[in-house]
């Protein structure tokens, strides 16, 4: 980490902080509106993403063990929800337990 010392007036510091916050909010907004950040996946795409067989996914949805959306006869999955579901199964390491 590099430390930079400068002489800002109070007003210049406020402007610098405002600009930085505006830029961060703009980037966050772009991320939220990014269609790839929360795609709806078909059963085939979800199968590839999770490395689970389609039949396994059908079983998990019928037992309501995995988050899904059903529209008509089609199943859809949100990528972010699948990732969260996978992370629920995470086990602590020995170091984390200690």
Protein Blocks (a to p, Z undefined) as FASTA:
>chain_A
ZZddddddfklmmmmmmmmmmmmmmmmmmmmmmmklmcccdfklmmmmnopafklmmmmm
mnopaccddehjbccddfklmmmmmmmmpccdfklmZZ
